[in-house]
């Protein structure tokens, strides 16, 4: 078994709640009494550009909400979006212990818009654990496109076999698995730890 030297982790659904998922959007539509179909159609059209850093949060808000007069403000929507983010303390404790070993290159690999990504890195204190943030908004490409994984491998100068990639969605694990990376589908912090141990990762 090749020794593991690098661990790449998703953020939403692993280390924290999802940043801006369907559940949060449904809650927003309800709270601000919006029309779901009208909002969701617009959201889907700009979501990839938003996540890959091609439009800003303000441009996203212009295209999904403020293309007509509203009785709520940009700040209210922004605050609502940011408030959806909650950490997963159990997963963060696993990562904290991995960091303490100083044995591994630890980075995130996730789909997130720039503003939410920066907010979440700060709010969850992720810079304490991770050296690099392979976020879709910085790389200009999102999961499950092969390019995001090959870029992360090239930038970190790792062979796929010495890497573990963790994600809660099976779809995002197919490509890295095919590239030869070890993969873990996240289910719980306890399972994550035992699956890492099974790959030879030491705590
Ligand atoms: Mg996820």
Boltz pocket constraint, residues with backbone or C-beta under 6 A from the ligand:
constraints:
  - pocket:
      binder: B
      contacts: [[A, 10], [A, 11], [A, 12], [A, 13], [A, 14], [A, 167], [A, 168], [A, 169]]
      max_distance: 6.0
